[in-house]
Amino acid sequence: MKGSMGHNKQVLLVFIQADSGVDGTSLLDSASSKHSFISSLKDTVLSNVIRRAQFAIPPLALMILSSQKVPGVSQTICDLRFEKVPLDRPWDLVGISVQTGAVKPAFELARALRSKGIKVVLGGPYVTIFPEQCRDHADVLVIGEADDIWKEVQEDLLSDSLKAEYRVASFPDLSVDRFVDKHALDIQSYFTTNVVQTTRGCPYSCDFCNVHVMNGHKLRHRSIPEVLREVEAFLKQDKRIFFFLDDTINADESYAEKLFTELVPFGISWVGQATTALGEKPKLLNAFSRSGCGALLVGIESLDDGSNHAHQKFHNPSNRQVECIKNIRKAGICVYGSFIYGLDEDTLELPGRIEAFIEETGIDVPGINLLRPIPGTGVFDRLANEGRLLHSRDDHDAFRFSWGQEMLYKPQRITLEEFIPSYTGLTKRVFTVQNALKRAMRSPRLRSAVLMFNLLYVHMYSLSRKDLHRQLREIG
């Protein structure tokens, strides 16, 4: 936490993590877990590895808000991954960004603060999608992307005229210059503080994703000169790797090619998220490689086109995936391949195909996820209407983030009694120390990071298996 006190109005911006293990290494069923000596020793060693390599980055949304400055207001960021809320200081307003997977801890914190007479403003994805669920938990709600409206909130705080609700009328125009700085961050707490977003919105309509729900289908761009100035300014404070947080960094190919070509002279290293279609665009791929791209997360989801299509994902045909991923890696870029097992047309033969695919493509870090129905998405509503959710559709906290630790729905073509052993068997085979070492040795770059990620997953997926087996016993 970093900030200055004085006679100004004091605003605390809080990042609150999920309470289910995704932001840490806690086991959902830790109280009932028994470990052998060898198992406990392995977990302890891998937990230490995780703590040394959390890859924690700062919350960009709170960086953006703290950069919207109003004379007479001082803003401080508190990241609950590293510190506790400083209740010994006289806060005039505390803002909490409520993630859809961390509703319960956010509401609990808001309740504790308000009981002490501290005004609370709630915003973020969950508040934007479900404002009515949040009204009783806050003094103020901010609904929508708050880039332009946050100054109004601060001005009203100064004049003691805060409204109960601030609703954004339209998406912010990202071409308007809004300088983002790091004055409210404790830079040394993070793996890197160089987090940049160049676009918002998503042209795709995958029904398990809420990006297009929150940010719209139209891609909005920041001006390239502004992005270059921000990178230059960030480098003066932190020369570590950059994270480009766009949901699809190659969604607008001409914009991305121009941006990353102009970033070549900066000599940075960076990572981001893209579609595998990048592997079919040699000029763009070359711009990524020359500008310092070290790794990309690509969403593969299912290897069955029928499954992807059932969830409104049409832009990555399975017959082109292998060649695309190989081309990306040949360009010297590591690939984090993200799968979802359990989509509607998936069957029990898919795990074998996933294993073979990982080996054939040489994916550097595989991630094998369970489908998580996020409240507010199309898949959540559809599964609820079909009676396939395992919790009440009104209990949003039950659908919190987790590390493949619990089934939240019934797969369409596989029973839970078959699916859980199939999934846990897959992760047990894919995530081993031997495979972690092999992937690190053959990765095109960032070998230490690839090793750390794979070792992290050895540990986290072992926790996942314990929780899923507990759930299976309860089902039985």
Summary of the structure (lengths in Angstrom):
residues: 476
radius of gyration: 22.3
end to end distance: 46.7
largest distance: 65.2
contacts: 1542
relative contact order: 0.11
helix: 43%
strand: 15%
